[in-house]
Amino acid sequence: MTRHSTDTGLTERDVDLLKTLEKWGWFVTKVGAGDSESAFAYSMGLYENFHHPEIVLFGLDLEVMHRLINNAGSRIRASVVRAKAAMRGHFKTGHMEWPGT
């Protein structure tokens, strides 16, 4: 079941997370290092919105990992948008081959 930021019964944190997912298509969660664990960050939403595997990064500075995942998310979203636009154009013109072939 897909949740939306307008659903009832959500916490403020859930609403903020869902608004970010709705705006950008993914959300980054950062988990700080413990005594025996490395810090890590991971994406949520890349698979659901763009059919791309989620991203998990370990052992770097939390802000660096956040930026890396956001940069990757931006590129993934842009690639999906370009591919969809290209395929729409090919279907309208009757050309079924993949763009660039």
C-alpha positions in Angstrom: 0.0 0.0 0.0 1.4 3.4 -1.0 1.2 6.1 1.6 0.7 9.8 0.8 1.5 12.9 2.9 -2.2 13.7 3.0 -3.2 10.4 4.7 -4.6 10.7 8.1 -3.0 9.4 11.3 0.6 10.1 10.2 3.3 11.5 12.5 4.9 14.8 11.5 8.1 12.9 10.6 6.1 10.6 8.3 4.5 13.5 6.6 7.9 15.2 6.1 9.3 12.0 4.6 6.4 11.5 2.3 6.4 15.1 1.1 10.1 14.7 0.2 9.3 11.4 -1.7 6.4 13.1 -3.5 8.6 16.1 -4.5 11.9 14.4 -5.4 11.1 10.7 -5.9 13.4 9.5 -3.1 14.4 10.2 0.5 17.8 9.7 2.1 18.1 8.2 5.6 21.4 8.7 7.5 22.4 6.5 10.4 25.3 7.6 12.6 28.2 5.5 13.6 28.1 3.5 16.9 30.9 2.1 19.0 31.5 -0.8 16.7 29.5 0.2 13.5 30.2 2.5 10.6 27.9 5.2 9.6 25.7 4.5 6.6 23.0 6.1 4.5 20.4 4.7 2.2 17.8 5.7 -0.3 14.1 5.0 -0.2 11.9 5.5 -3.3 14.3 4.9 -6.2 12.8 1.5 -6.9 9.2 2.5 -6.4 9.4 5.6 -8.5 12.1 4.9 -11.1 12.5 1.0 -11.1 16.1 1.5 -10.0 17.7 -0.4 -7.1 18.0 1.5 -3.8 21.5 2.8 -2.9 23.3 2.1 0.4 26.6 3.7 1.3 28.9 2.9 4.2 31.9 4.4 6.0 32.0 7.9 4.6 31.0 11.2 6.3 27.2 11.3 6.6 26.9 14.5 4.6 29.1 13.2 1.8 27.0 10.0 1.6 23.8 12.2 1.5 25.1 14.3 -1.3 26.3 11.2 -3.3 22.9 9.5 -3.0 21.1 12.8 -4.0 23.4 13.2 -7.0 22.7 9.7 -8.1 19.0 10.2 -7.5 19.0 13.3 -9.7 20.8 11.4 -12.5 18.5 8.4 -12.2 15.4 10.7 -12.4 16.7 12.6 -15.4 17.5 9.4 -17.2 14.1 8.0 -16.7 12.4 11.2 -17.8 14.6 11.3 -21.0 14.0 7.7 -21.7 10.2 8.1 -21.4 10.2 11.2 -23.6 12.3 9.4 -26.2 10.0 6.3 -26.2 6.9 8.5 -26.5 8.4 10.2 -29.6 9.4 6.8 -31.1 5.9 5.4 -30.6 4.2 8.4 -32.1 6.4 8.2 -35.2 6.2 4.4 -35.5 9.9 3.8 -34.8 10.2 1.0 -32.2 14.0 0.8 -32.0 15.7 2.2 -28.9 17.0 5.7 -29.3 20.7 5.9 -30.4 20.7 2.5 -32.1 
